Amino acid sequence: MVRLVLVLGDQLTPDVAALKAGDKARDVVVMAEVMGEGTSVPHHPQKIALILAAMRKFAAGLEADGWRVAYSRLDDAENSQTLSGELLRRASAFGATEVLATKPGEWRVLADLEALPVPVRVLADDRFLCSEAEFATWAEGRKQLRMEWFYREMRRKTGLLMEGDQPVGGQWNFDHDNRKPAKADLLRPKPRDFAPDAVVEGVLGLVEARFSHFGRLRPFRWATDRAGALAALAEFVAERLPRFGEEQDALLEGEAYLSHAVISPYLNLGLLGPLEVCRAVEAAWQAGRVPIAAAEGFIRQVIGWREYVRGIWALTGPEYLVRNALGHSRALPGVYWGGETGMACMKAAVGQTQDLGYAHHIQRLMVTGNFALLAGVDPAKVHEWYLSVYVDAFEWVEAPNTLGMSQFADGGMLGSKPYVSSGAYIDRMSDHCGGCRYLVKEKVGERACPFNLLYWHFLVRHRERFRSNPRMGQMYRVWDGMEAGRREAVLAGAQAVLARLEAGEVV
């Protein structure tokens, strides 16, 4: 009785649930590179290359460990180019009676598996520190699902940065010591580039031949196996973690990485585990090599926010993907696909995304996300863009971050207020504004920063929803206190910006 053990491209962990339930003596591991997944959205070429190269190396490791692996390469003549087709082809070839699968991180893929004519046993993905059932229990009966309270439970569960039942240092977070503007520093360590080996070069050539999506494929700098991922983690902890906290929200021209870890792709592929990453950071703090604010800030992102958004994704189901609480419907502006813009911050964020398939969380949230929200872009289009262009983007993590935190499309499930700001925030946290076509200090007129104009337009058009929000009331009082002529000029300027966006003109 042969079973197929399905391993997806973001499940590259030797003890992933389907492999743990499998039997080397009789079962066949199925891994498949298929165009259906590479084109489900127009994924960044570096994302496709990273996944395919990591899959090939992981499959070789499974074979060395004694597994029988049926591996479909993208250019195999018999490849059906869909996961369902490859599972059916392998089931027929091996006479398999069942498929063992770890729950995918995308509802579309799960639906395809459940529709197969072969019995499929979907196992819980236990690589996360909080199971779906645990999260549902935590969420039950709560009026608000705030991450801070979940994070504290995860600290207690893991024991990270804890002294008994209390947080080290007597407080749960150290944000007041973090999130400062950064200054240019030629000595700031850069993340290591991993030179492509023969396997990676083969994949790069294949991706060049098969895909023409937005984004540059070369130079390709990513690690593609666990050894490389561990090296990237060790380098971050030793060289950039000490400054991570204070620089985590900063933006600088020409500084793509600052002091960020740049290990989220390895976590999301399964090459690293969340607990081992956090323990490495905790150990560095215990050894006195990094400040508590940096260690806590990083650990919060992993066991707090990462686990939390996965729980939201699982709890809400596929209907979450179509939420649009604010009724936004504007098309995604061309600047997101590399179109010309006079906005220095948008040019930097999108240009970096195109070149690297990477941007850090403030570039995503407070630049590209903020602009889309203020402009009233259809959140489904924003979701598709983020899922497409970032190397670390997988639906379970990207959808709540985009639809919930960034676009407020879930109506406030993730956040008590929308993450919107005028140009003042970007000016405070970056050096973009000094070289921008627009003037961040200007509130009206042709040279006024579009963020300034669109910010007030957003607040006005959604006043009924947000005027009683205690975190936004002050801004409405500021608006109401403006001279009437000035308010009219601001709204007229915002309408001009929106008209240019709709006409496909440069903003």
Secondary structure, 3 states (H helix, E strand, C coil): CCEEEECCCCCCCCCCHHHHHCCCCCCEEEEECCHHHHCCCCCCHHHHHHHHHHHHHHHHHHHHCCCEEEEECCCCCCCCCCHHHHHHHHHHHHCCCEEEEECCCCHHHHHHHHCCCCCEEEECCCCCCCCHHHHHHHHCCCCCCCHHHHHHHHHHHHCCCEECCEEHHHCCCCHHHCCCCCCCCCCCCCCCCCCCCHHHHHHHHHHHHHCCCCCCCCCCCCCCCHHHHHHHHHHHHHHHHHHHHHHCCCCCCCCCCCCCCCCHHHHHHCCCCHHHHHHHHHHHHHCCCCCHHHHHHHHHHHHHHHHHHHHHHHHHCHHHHHCCCCCCCECCCHHHHCCCCCCHHHHHHHHHHHHHCCCCHHHHHHHHHHHHHHHCECHHHHHHHHHHHCCCCCHHHHHHHHHHHHCCCCCCCCCCCCCCCCHHHHHHHCCCHHHCCCECCCCCCCCECHHHHHHHHHHHHCHHHHCCCCCCHHHHHHHHHCCHHHHHHHHHHHHHHHHHHHCCCCC
